[in-house]
């Protein structure tokens, strides 16, 4: 039986079962076990499940619940609301200033959370009503929040990069460092787009009246700046302790969770409800990631054992005569297409057994590829018809924001994300500079 046929069978079976609405981890594990039983006979179904035991000894997995908990504590306690007030006051006098401030808010929320959910929730419930009230174009600002919140999966402590690190067997810290400059570059492109659009068409983002800004005492303006100190301090504390070797990755995640609780306590926002909601959400997200990882290892152990990856490599390089850059572009395109129908974790576990070994054999840096993959996840979050952020925005946006407005709002940010990915493909050092600096290469 050819490797090509086995590949077609396994991936087609997985996609077909997913279309029935079954959970991703169950589908992946089931296909791996059935394929092993079919190919190697009685008793072989235990092989893929034995492979999952290795993840229980991978201690960085413990970081996921702590970082998720940190983000939920900061968002549920309302500390992010103070951040928006800070941007509201300091940027409101510029055309499009509140939209620019919202983008700044999204960047800071990304540093606190590692997921796009918190930024999306805060942007839709805190920033969006104020932007609409101030006469901002609803289509533009809806896109600002969706595009900006997606930065959460590229900035450390990105949970998506932790998942990639586990599956690709790469250092988490190097992946986090690799995501910082691309995320800031993308945020800069978003900011430039907002500023230029509002300069060309002031009606899209009118500045706040001068008399309203003058009515705010300077002492209050300075006090509001402290709202940005807490999240930045927490982020700096985590990364500083980790990079200097004072704490391990797991210890740094615990430090982040404790600092988030202390910040909520100091500001008088820590309550039983905040703790309960944060803990429940953390448990749900962490369990989802663990099951996804177990399913991915179950599937990949069978697929790798068949030698199918080498067969696919031979097909692409020798039979089809594609060069390595054409193969990379095809990989990125397939991620974007898959992202139309699947979420980021499903995308990774479906293609990881095929793509990650192929990336290594083609001579590409897996750290750099991890950044490119994460950008395709960002694109998937905002791509119709099944983009994750599109559904979140539809659920949380005010009634005057229609589904059509939401779909129209994302296209400028879609193209800016694709542009960012192309730039990083052409200039890999944008992603690799910080990791190489840290490792001394």
C-alpha positions as CSV (number, residue, x, y, z in Angstrom):
1,X,0.0,0.0,0.0
2,X,1.5,3.3,-1.1
3,X,2.3,6.2,1.3
4,X,0.3,8.5,-0.9
5,X,-2.8,6.4,-0.5
6,X,-2.4,6.1,3.3
7,X,-1.9,9.9,3.5
8,X,-5.1,10.5,1.5
9,X,-7.0,8.0,3.6
10,X,-5.9,9.4,7.0
11,X,-6.4,13.0,6.2
12,X,-9.6,12.5,4.3
13,X,-11.1,10.4,7.1
14,X,-10.1,13.1,9.6
15,X,-11.7,15.9,7.6
16,X,-14.9,13.9,7.0
17,X,-15.3,13.1,10.7
18,X,-14.7,16.7,11.6
19,X,-17.5,17.8,9.2
20,X,-19.9,15.7,11.3
21,X,-19.2,18.1,14.3
22,X,-17.2,15.7,16.4
23,X,-14.5,17.1,18.7
24,X,-11.1,17.6,17.1
25,X,-9.1,15.6,19.6
26,X,-11.5,12.6,19.4
27,X,-11.3,12.6,15.6
28,X,-7.5,12.8,15.5
29,X,-7.0,10.1,18.1
30,X,-9.6,7.8,16.6
31,X,-8.2,8.0,13.0
32,X,-4.7,7.3,14.4
33,X,-5.8,4.2,16.3
34,X,-8.0,2.9,13.4
35,X,-5.1,3.4,10.9
36,X,-2.7,1.5,13.2
37,X,-5.2,-1.3,13.6
38,X,-5.9,-1.5,9.9
39,X,-2.2,-1.4,8.9
40,X,-0.5,-3.6,11.6
41,X,-3.3,-5.7,13.0
42,X,-4.4,-6.7,16.5
43,X,-2.7,-4.9,19.4
44,X,-1.2,-2.1,17.3
45,X,-4.0,0.3,18.3
46,X,-2.1,0.7,21.6
47,X,0.9,2.2,19.9
48,X,-0.5,5.7,19.2
49,X,-1.9,5.9,22.7
50,X,1.5,4.9,24.2
51,X,3.1,7.7,22.3
52,X,0.9,10.2,24.2
53,X,2.6,9.3,27.5
54,X,5.7,11.4,26.5
55,X,3.7,14.6,26.9
56,X,3.1,14.0,30.6
57,X,6.9,14.4,31.2
58,X,7.1,17.7,29.2
59,X,7.0,20.2,32.0
60,X,6.5,23.4,29.9
61,X,2.9,22.1,29.4
62,X,2.2,23.3,33.0
63,X,2.8,26.9,31.8
64,X,-0.5,26.9,29.7
65,X,-3.0,27.1,32.6
66,X,-0.9,29.7,34.5
67,X,-0.5,32.0,31.6
68,X,-4.2,31.6,30.6
69,X,-5.2,32.3,34.3
70,X,-3.0,35.4,34.3
71,X,-4.7,36.8,31.3
72,X,-8.2,36.1,32.6
73,X,-7.5,37.6,36.0
74,X,-6.3,40.9,34.3
75,X,-9.3,41.0,31.9
76,X,-12.0,39.9,34.3
77,X,-10.8,42.3,37.1
78,X,-11.3,45.3,34.8
79,X,-7.6,46.4,34.7
80,X,-7.9,46.6,31.0
81,X,-10.7,49.1,31.2
82,X,-8.3,51.5,32.9
83,X,-5.9,51.0,30.0
84,X,-8.5,52.1,27.5
85,X,-9.3,55.2,29.5
86,X,-5.6,56.0,29.4
87,X,-5.5,55.8,25.6
88,X,-8.8,57.6,25.4
89,X,-7.3,60.7,27.2
90,X,-3.8,60.7,25.7
91,X,-4.7,59.9,22.0
92,X,-8.2,61.4,21.7
93,X,-7.0,64.7,20.3
94,X,-5.6,63.2,17.1
95,X,-7.7,62.3,14.1
96,X,-8.4,58.6,14.5
97,X,-6.8,58.9,17.9
98,X,-9.2,56.6,19.7
99,X,-8.8,53.9,17.1
100,X,-5.0,54.3,17.4
101,X,-5.4,54.0,21.2
102,X,-7.5,50.9,20.8
103,X,-4.7,49.4,18.8
104,X,-2.3,50.2,21.6
105,X,-4.7,48.6,24.0
106,X,-4.8,45.5,21.9
107,X,-1.0,45.3,22.0
108,X,-0.9,45.6,25.8
109,X,-3.7,43.1,26.2
110,X,-1.7,40.7,24.0
111,X,1.3,41.0,26.4
112,X,-1.0,40.1,29.3
113,X,-3.0,37.2,27.8
114,X,-1.4,35.1,25.0
115,X,-4.9,34.5,23.4
116,X,-7.1,36.6,21.2
117,X,-10.2,36.1,23.3
118,X,-9.4,38.7,26.0
119,X,-8.5,41.4,23.6
120,X,-11.6,40.7,21.6
121,X,-13.9,40.8,24.6
122,X,-12.4,44.0,26.0
123,X,-12.3,45.7,22.6
124,X,-15.9,44.8,21.8
125,X,-17.4,45.6,25.2
126,X,-15.2,48.6,26.3
127,X,-13.7,50.3,23.3
128,X,-16.3,49.7,20.5
129,X,-19.3,51.5,22.2
130,X,-17.1,54.5,22.9
131,X,-15.8,54.6,19.4
132,X,-19.3,54.4,17.9
133,X,-20.5,57.1,20.4
134,X,-17.7,59.4,19.2
135,X,-18.8,59.1,15.6
136,X,-16.1,56.7,14.3
137,X,-16.9,54.7,11.2
138,X,-18.3,51.4,12.4
139,X,-16.8,49.3,9.7
140,X,-13.3,50.6,10.3
141,X,-13.3,50.3,14.1
142,X,-14.8,46.8,14.0
143,X,-11.8,45.7,11.8
144,X,-9.4,47.5,14.2
145,X,-10.6,45.4,17.2
146,X,-10.6,42.1,15.2
147,X,-7.2,42.7,13.7
148,X,-5.7,44.0,16.9
149,X,-6.9,41.3,19.1
150,X,-5.4,38.6,16.8
151,X,-1.9,39.9,17.9
152,X,-2.5,38.1,21.2
153,X,-1.5,34.7,19.6
154,X,1.8,36.2,18.3
155,X,3.0,38.2,21.3
156,X,4.4,36.3,24.3
157,X,3.1,34.6,26.3
158,X,1.4,33.2,23.2
159,X,-0.4,29.9,24.0
160,X,-0.5,29.1,20.3
161,X,3.3,29.2,20.2
162,X,3.5,27.0,23.3
163,X,1.3,24.5,21.5
164,X,3.6,24.7,18.4
165,X,6.6,24.3,20.6
166,X,5.2,21.1,22.1
167,X,4.3,19.5,18.7
168,X,7.5,20.7,16.9
169,X,9.8,20.1,19.9
170,X,11.2,23.6,19.8
171,X,12.2,25.9,22.8
172,X,9.3,28.0,23.9
173,X,11.4,31.0,24.9
174,X,13.0,31.2,21.4
175,X,9.5,31.1,19.8
176,X,8.2,33.8,22.1
177,X,11.2,36.0,21.3
178,X,10.7,35.3,17.6
179,X,7.2,36.6,17.8
180,X,7.9,40.0,19.4
181,X,9.3,41.9,16.5
182,X,6.9,40.5,13.9
183,X,4.0,41.4,16.2
184,X,5.2,44.9,16.7
185,X,5.8,45.3,13.0
186,X,2.3,44.1,12.3
187,X,0.9,46.5,14.9
188,X,2.9,49.3,13.3
189,X,1.4,48.5,9.9
190,X,-2.1,48.5,11.4
191,X,-1.4,51.8,13.1
192,X,-0.1,53.4,9.9
193,X,-3.2,52.2,8.0
194,X,-5.5,53.7,10.6
195,X,-3.6,57.0,10.7
196,X,-3.4,57.4,6.9
197,X,-7.1,56.6,6.4
198,X,-8.2,59.1,9.1
199,X,-5.9,61.8,7.7
200,X,-7.3,61.3,4.2
201,X,-10.9,61.1,5.4
202,X,-11.3,62.8,8.8
203,X,-15.0,61.7,9.0
204,X,-13.9,58.1,9.7
205,X,-12.2,59.0,13.0
206,X,-13.0,62.5,14.3
207,X,-10.7,63.9,17.0
208,X,-12.2,64.6,20.5
209,X,-13.2,68.3,21.0
210,X,-10.4,70.4,22.5
211,X,-12.6,71.7,25.3
212,X,-13.3,68.1,26.5
213,X,-9.7,67.2,26.7
214,X,-8.8,70.5,28.4
215,X,-11.4,69.8,31.0
216,X,-9.4,66.8,32.3
217,X,-6.9,67.9,34.9
218,X,-3.2,67.2,34.2
219,X,-2.9,65.3,37.5
220,X,-5.6,62.9,36.3
221,X,-3.9,62.4,32.9
222,X,-0.6,61.6,34.7
223,X,-2.4,59.3,37.1
224,X,-4.0,57.4,34.1
225,X,-0.5,56.6,32.8
226,X,-0.1,54.3,35.8
227,X,-2.8,52.1,34.3
228,X,-0.2,51.0,31.7
229,X,2.5,50.4,34.2
230,X,0.8,47.3,35.8
231,X,0.5,45.1,32.6
232,X,3.9,46.3,31.2
233,X,5.5,45.6,34.6
234,X,4.0,42.1,34.7
235,X,5.2,41.3,31.2
236,X,8.7,42.8,31.9
237,X,8.9,40.8,35.2
238,X,8.1,37.5,33.5
239,X,10.4,37.9,30.5
240,X,13.2,39.5,32.6
241,X,13.3,36.7,35.2
242,X,13.1,34.0,32.5
243,X,15.7,35.5,30.2
244,X,18.2,36.1,33.0
245,X,17.8,32.5,34.2
246,X,16.4,33.5,37.6
247,X,13.3,31.4,37.0
248,X,12.5,28.5,34.6
249,X,9.6,28.7,32.1
250,X,7.2,27.0,34.5
251,X,8.3,29.3,37.4
252,X,7.9,32.4,35.2
253,X,4.3,31.4,34.4
254,X,3.6,31.0,38.2
255,X,5.1,34.4,38.8
256,X,2.9,35.9,36.1
257,X,-0.2,34.4,37.7
258,X,0.7,35.6,41.1
259,X,1.6,39.1,39.9
260,X,-1.8,39.3,38.1
261,X,-3.6,38.4,41.3
262,X,-1.5,41.0,43.3
263,X,-2.3,43.7,40.7
264,X,-6.0,42.9,40.9
265,X,-5.8,42.9,44.8
266,X,-3.9,46.2,44.9
267,X,-6.4,47.9,42.7
268,X,-9.3,46.6,44.8
269,X,-10.7,44.5,41.9
270,X,-10.0,41.0,43.2
271,X,-13.2,39.3,44.1
272,X,-14.7,35.8,44.4
273,X,-16.6,36.2,41.2
274,X,-13.4,37.3,39.3
275,X,-11.5,34.2,40.7
276,X,-14.3,31.8,39.9
277,X,-14.8,33.1,36.3
278,X,-11.1,33.1,35.7
279,X,-10.6,29.6,37.1
280,X,-13.5,28.1,35.1
281,X,-12.3,29.7,31.8
282,X,-8.7,28.6,32.5
283,X,-9.8,25.0,33.1
284,X,-11.8,24.9,29.9
285,X,-9.0,26.3,27.7
286,X,-6.3,24.2,29.4
287,X,-8.2,20.9,29.0
288,X,-8.9,21.7,25.4
289,X,-5.2,22.2,24.7
290,X,-4.2,19.1,26.5
291,X,-6.6,16.9,24.6
292,X,-5.6,18.4,21.3
293,X,-1.9,17.7,22.1
294,X,-2.7,14.1,23.0
295,X,-4.7,13.6,19.9
296,X,-1.9,15.1,17.7
297,X,0.7,12.8,19.2
298,X,-1.5,9.8,18.7
299,X,-2.0,10.6,15.0
300,X,1.6,11.6,14.3
301,X,3.1,8.5,15.8
302,X,1.2,6.3,13.3
303,X,1.9,8.7,10.4
304,X,5.6,9.0,11.2
305,X,5.9,5.2,11.6
306,X,4.7,4.7,8.1
307,X,7.5,6.8,6.6
308,X,4.8,8.7,4.8
309,X,6.6,12.0,5.4
310,X,9.6,10.9,3.4
311,X,7.3,9.8,0.6
312,X,5.6,13.1,0.4
313,X,9.0,14.9,0.5
314,X,10.1,12.8,-2.5
315,X,6.8,13.6,-4.3
316,X,7.2,17.3,-3.9
317,X,10.9,17.6,-4.6
318,X,11.6,14.9,-7.1
319,X,8.3,14.0,-8.9
320,X,6.8,17.5,-9.0
321,X,10.2,19.2,-9.1
322,X,9.2,22.1,-6.8
323,X,11.9,24.1,-5.2
324,X,11.9,24.7,-1.4
325,X,10.4,28.2,-1.6
326,X,7.5,27.0,-3.8
327,X,6.8,24.2,-1.3
328,X,6.9,26.8,1.6
329,X,4.4,29.1,-0.3
330,X,2.2,26.1,-0.9
331,X,2.3,25.3,2.8
332,X,1.3,28.8,3.8
333,X,-1.5,28.9,1.2
334,X,-2.8,25.6,2.5
335,X,-2.8,27.0,6.1
336,X,-4.9,30.0,5.0
337,X,-7.3,27.8,3.1
338,X,-7.7,25.4,6.1
339,X,-8.2,28.4,8.3
340,X,-11.4,29.3,6.5
341,X,-12.9,26.1,8.0
342,X,-10.8,25.2,11.0
343,X,-9.4,26.8,14.1
344,X,-5.7,27.2,14.8
345,X,-5.2,24.1,16.9
346,X,-7.0,21.9,14.4
347,X,-4.9,23.4,11.6
348,X,-1.7,22.6,13.4
349,X,-2.4,19.0,14.5
350,X,-3.8,18.1,11.0
351,X,-0.7,19.2,9.1
352,X,2.0,19.0,11.7
353,X,3.0,15.4,11.0
354,X,3.5,16.3,7.4
355,X,4.9,19.9,7.5
356,X,7.2,20.1,10.4
357,X,9.6,17.2,9.3
358,X,9.4,18.6,5.8
359,X,10.4,22.1,7.0
360,X,13.5,20.6,8.6
361,X,14.5,18.6,5.6
362,X,14.1,21.6,3.3
363,X,16.6,23.5,5.5
364,X,14.2,26.1,7.0
365,X,14.4,27.2,10.6
366,X,11.5,25.7,12.6
367,X,11.4,28.8,14.8
368,X,10.9,31.0,11.8
369,X,8.3,28.6,10.4
370,X,6.5,28.8,13.7
371,X,6.1,32.5,13.4
372,X,4.8,32.1,9.8
373,X,2.3,29.5,11.0
374,X,1.1,31.7,13.8
375,X,0.5,34.6,11.3
376,X,-1.6,32.2,9.2
377,X,-3.6,31.5,12.4
378,X,-4.2,35.2,12.7
379,X,-5.5,35.3,9.2
380,X,-7.7,32.3,9.9
381,X,-9.2,34.1,12.9
382,X,-10.6,36.9,10.7
383,X,-11.3,35.0,7.4
384,X,-15.0,34.4,6.5
385,X,-17.1,32.4,6.7
386,X,-15.9,30.6,9.9
387,X,-13.3,33.0,11.4
388,X,-13.1,32.7,15.2
389,X,-13.0,36.5,15.8
390,X,-15.9,37.0,13.4
391,X,-18.2,35.0,15.5
392,X,-16.9,36.5,18.7
393,X,-17.5,40.0,17.3
394,X,-21.0,39.1,16.2
395,X,-21.8,37.8,19.7
396,X,-20.5,40.8,21.5
397,X,-21.0,43.8,19.2
398,X,-23.8,46.3,19.6
399,X,-27.0,45.7,17.5
400,X,-26.0,48.4,15.0
401,X,-23.0,46.3,13.9
402,X,-24.3,43.9,11.3
403,X,-22.7,40.7,10.0
404,X,-22.0,42.4,6.7
405,X,-20.2,45.2,8.6
406,X,-18.1,42.6,10.3
407,X,-17.2,40.8,7.1
408,X,-16.3,44.1,5.3
409,X,-14.2,45.4,8.1
410,X,-11.5,42.7,8.1
411,X,-10.2,42.9,4.5
412,X,-7.6,45.7,5.0
413,X,-6.2,43.8,8.0
414,X,-6.3,40.5,6.1
415,X,-4.0,42.1,3.4
416,X,-1.8,43.7,6.0
417,X,-1.3,40.3,7.6
418,X,-0.5,38.7,4.3
419,X,2.0,41.5,3.6
420,X,3.6,41.0,7.0
421,X,4.0,37.3,6.3
422,X,5.6,38.0,2.9
423,X,8.0,40.5,4.5
424,X,9.1,37.9,7.1
425,X,9.5,35.3,4.5
426,X,11.8,37.6,2.5
427,X,13.6,38.8,5.6
428,X,13.8,35.9,8.1
429,X,16.0,37.9,10.5
430,X,12.9,40.0,11.5
431,X,11.8,36.9,13.4
432,X,15.2,35.3,14.2
433,X,17.1,38.4,15.4
434,X,16.0,38.3,19.0
435,X,16.3,34.5,19.4
436,X,19.8,34.6,17.9
437,X,20.7,37.5,20.1
438,X,19.6,35.6,23.1
439,X,21.4,32.4,22.2
440,X,24.5,34.2,21.1
441,X,24.4,33.1,17.5
